[in-house]
Amino acid sequence: MARYDMARYEPDTIALARTGTGANDIITPGRDVEDGRAFYELGLMYAAGRSVAIDLVSAHKWLNVAVFKGCREAIAHRAELAGEMSREEIASAQRQAREFLMLH
């Protein structure tokens, strides 16, 4: 599975640097972004610590954004992750997701 790092996000444009087998591709607006798949991948990246330190709050944040964007797969992962988090951590992740969505 590819790993995604947020390079930039603008209201009408998103570019995620996709790193995997040494190739750097740019994902531009399209199905992965529109259906929330790219944000789902970001959530998994932070949950598993792929290329970044494990950060459950960030993982939950990106899974929240993915769900909002329509990625149904993120629902179960978000619920599983929430079982390992405190109420304060969940509230922080939800706040960060709302802030992100309000800006973008």
PESUL-V490448 format. One record per residue. N is the residue number from 1. PSI is psi in whole degrees, 0 to 359 (NA if undefined). OMEGA is omega in radians with two decimals (NA if undefined). Layout:
# PESUL-V490448
((N | PSI | OMEGA) (N | PSI | OMEGA))
This chain:
# PESUL-V490448
((1 | 140 | -3.13) (2 | 157 | 3.06) (3 | 143 | -3.11) (4 | 139 | 3.02) (5 | 132 | -3.13) (6 | 118 | 3.09) (7 | 310 | 3.05) (8 | 154 | 3.07) (9 | 121 | 3.11) (10 | 161 | -3.06) (11 | 319 | -3.08) (12 | 0 | -3.03) (13 | 142 | 3.00) (14 | 138 | 3.06) (15 | 119 | 3.10) (16 | 131 | 3.08) (17 | 120 | -3.10) (18 | 120 | 3.13) (19 | 140 | -3.11) (20 | 259 | -3.08) (21 | 37 | 3.11) (22 | 347 | -3.14) (23 | 141 | 3.07) (24 | 110 | 3.09) (25 | 155 | 3.06) (26 | 127 | 3.06) (27 | 121 | 3.12) (28 | 175 | -3.08) (29 | 133 | -3.11) (30 | 199 | -3.04) (31 | 316 | -3.12) (32 | 323 | -3.12) (33 | 315 | -3.08) (34 | 322 | -3.12) (35 | 7 | 3.07) (36 | 2 | -3.07) (37 | 319 | -3.13) (38 | 321 | 3.11) (39 | 325 | 3.04) (40 | 314 | 3.12) (41 | 321 | 3.08) (42 | 317 | 3.10) (43 | 316 | 3.11) (44 | 322 | 3.14) (45 | 312 | -3.14) (46 | 327 | 3.13) (47 | 322 | -3.09) (48 | 348 | -3.10) (49 | 35 | 3.10) (50 | 111 | 3.13) (51 | 0 | 3.11) (52 | 164 | 3.03) (53 | 147 | 3.08) (54 | 129 | -3.13) (55 | 98 | -3.06) (56 | 326 | 3.12) (57 | 313 | 3.10) (58 | 319 | 3.12) (59 | 312 | -3.14) (60 | 320 | 3.10) (61 | 307 | -3.08) (62 | 327 | 3.07) (63 | 323 | 3.05) (64 | 314 | 3.13) (65 | 318 | 3.13) (66 | 315 | 3.11) (67 | 314 | 3.13) (68 | 322 | -3.13) (69 | 358 | 3.03) (70 | 9 | 3.14) (71 | 102 | -3.08) (72 | 332 | 3.12) (73 | 330 | -3.07) (74 | 339 | -3.08) (75 | 309 | -3.11) (76 | 320 | 3.13) (77 | 321 | 3.11) (78 | 318 | 3.13) (79 | 318 | 3.11) (80 | 316 | 3.14) (81 | 319 | -3.13) (82 | 332 | 3.11) (83 | 343 | -3.13) (84 | 4 | -3.04) (85 | 156 | 3.05) (86 | 166 | 3.08) (87 | 322 | -3.14) (88 | 319 | 3.12) (89 | 317 | 3.12) (90 | 315 | 3.12) (91 | 319 | 3.12) (92 | 316 | 3.13) (93 | 318 | 3.13) (94 | 319 | 3.11) (95 | 315 | 3.14) (96 | 321 | 3.11) (97 | 315 | 3.11) (98 | 316 | 3.13) (99 | 316 | 3.13) (100 | 313 | -3.09) (101 | 327 | 3.10) (102 | 326 | 3.14) (103 | 336 | -3.05) (104 | NA | NA))
